[in-house]
Amino acid sequence: MAYNPKDFYFKQAKERHFAARSVFKLEEIDTRFKIFRPGQNVVDLGCAPGSWSQYASQKIGQKGFCIGIDLARVSLVIPNCVFVQGDAFKEETISDLLREKQIEQLDVVLSDMAPKTTGIRIQDQRRSFELCKLALGVARRSLRPGGTFIVKFFQSEFFDEYMKEVKGAFDKVELLRPKSTRKASYEIYIIGLRMKSNIKETPLNRPVTSETT
Ligand SMILES: C[S@@+](CC[C@H](N)C(=O)[O-])C[C@H]1O[C@@H](n2cnc3c(N)ncnc32)[C@H](O)[C@@H]1O
C-alpha cells in the first residue's frame, strides 16, 4: 500500500488531541506491558512534537513528573511536564534538570529518538545505534532498580550487540513492533523491564567531579 501521511493513526491522533501518531506506539506498549503508574518520574528523550510526553503525563497524573528533551522546540504546555530544547548527548541537559526538580531516580526512561537520515544506510544505522546507546546510558545512570526502559531501535547489524547490553541491565527484555509502525520502517521497540539492582554507575544527577571521572 502507498505511503499515506494522513492515515488512520494520524486522524486518530488529531481526534484525541495528540501531537503525533507515534503516541499509538507507546499506547500499545503500555497496554501490553503496563508501564505507567500514578506518581512516576519519567524522562522522554527525543520528545518532539510531544505525543509520548502527553500520554505519559496523563498516566502518571499530577503527582508524577515528565521531562522531555529534544533538539527541536516543543510548544505544548502540560502542568506536570517540562520540555527542554537541547541535545541529549550533552549530559548536563538531563542531569541539571534532575537536580533542579530534585528527582533522585527515575521510574521510566523513554527514547523515541531518531537521527536525521542521510540516505547512506550504514551511516544512518550507526547514528541510530549511537542514540540507543546514549539512551541506555541514561537509563543505567538514572533509573531506580525495578525501573523501565523503552527505546526505538532501527534494525541493523548492531542489534545483537545492543540487545546483549540491554539484557545485562534488565531482568526481562521484550520486543514489540507496534501495529501503527509504517510498513516500510525498520524500527522495533526494545522494552527493558525491571532494571537490575546491581548496576553500579555514577548517578546522572550527581555533579561530575574528579572522583567520579
Ligand atoms: C520520531 S521523533 C519523536 C516523536 C515523539 N516520541 C512524539 O511522540 O512526539 C524523534 C525525535 O528525536 C529527536 N532527536 C534526535 N537526536 C536527538 C538528540 N541528540 N537529542 C535530542 N533529541 C534528538 C529528533 O529531533 C526528533 O524530534
The ligand as an SDF file (V2000), in Angstrom:
LIG
                    3D

 27 29  0  0  0  0  0  0  0  0999 V2000
   10.1840   10.2740   15.9600 C   0  0  0  0  0  0  0  0  0  0  0  0
   10.5540   11.7890   16.7160 S   0  0  0  0  0  0  0  0  0  0  0  0
    9.8780   11.5640   18.3410 C   0  0  0  0  0  0  0  0  0  0  0  0
    8.3790   11.6250   18.4060 C   0  0  0  0  0  0  0  0  0  0  0  0
    7.8710   11.7290   19.8220 C   0  0  0  0  0  0  0  0  0  0  0  0
    8.0530   10.4720   20.5340 N   0  0  0  0  0  0  0  0  0  0  0  0
    6.3980   12.0600   19.8860 C   0  0  0  0  0  0  0  0  0  0  0  0
    5.6240   11.1780   20.2130 O   0  0  0  0  0  0  0  0  0  0  0  0
    6.0170   13.2060   19.6450 O   0  0  0  0  0  0  0  0  0  0  0  0
   12.2840   11.6490   17.0030 C   0  0  0  0  0  0  0  0  0  0  0  0
   12.9050   12.8760   17.6560 C   0  0  0  0  0  0  0  0  0  0  0  0
   14.2510   12.5600   18.0880 O   0  0  0  0  0  0  0  0  0  0  0  0
   14.9090   13.8020   18.1870 C   0  0  0  0  0  0  0  0  0  0  0  0
   16.3650   13.6480   18.3650 N   0  0  0  0  0  0  0  0  0  0  0  0
   17.2630   13.0900   17.5090 C   0  0  0  0  0  0  0  0  0  0  0  0
   18.5160   13.1960   18.0010 N   0  0  0  0  0  0  0  0  0  0  0  0
   18.4190   13.8120   19.2050 C   0  0  0  0  0  0  0  0  0  0  0  0
   19.3730   14.2250   20.1950 C   0  0  0  0  0  0  0  0  0  0  0  0
   20.6840   14.0050   20.0380 N   0  0  0  0  0  0  0  0  0  0  0  0
   18.9200   14.8460   21.3120 N   0  0  0  0  0  0  0  0  0  0  0  0
   17.5890   15.0960   21.4620 C   0  0  0  0  0  0  0  0  0  0  0  0
   16.6460   14.7340   20.5620 N   0  0  0  0  0  0  0  0  0  0  0  0
   17.0440   14.1180   19.4390 C   0  0  0  0  0  0  0  0  0  0  0  0
   14.5200   14.4890   16.8760 C   0  0  0  0  0  0  0  0  0  0  0  0
   14.7300   15.8860   16.9500 O   0  0  0  0  0  0  0  0  0  0  0  0
   13.0330   14.0940   16.7520 C   0  0  0  0  0  0  0  0  0  0  0  0
   12.1770   15.1200   17.1920 O   0  0  0  0  0  0  0  0  0  0  0  0
  1  2  1  0
  2  3  1  0
  2 10  1  0
  3  4  1  0
  4  5  1  0
  5  6  1  0
  5  7  1  0
  7  8  2  0
  7  9  1  0
 10 11  1  0
 11 12  1  0
 11 26  1  0
 12 13  1  0
 13 14  1  0
 13 24  1  0
 14 15  1  0
 14 23  1  0
 15 16  2  0
 16 17  1  0
 17 18  1  0
 17 23  2  0
 18 19  1  0
 18 20  2  0
 20 21  1  0
 21 22  2  0
 22 23  1  0
 24 25  1  0
 24 26  1  0
 26 27  1  0
M  CHG  2   2   1   9  -1
M  END
$$$$
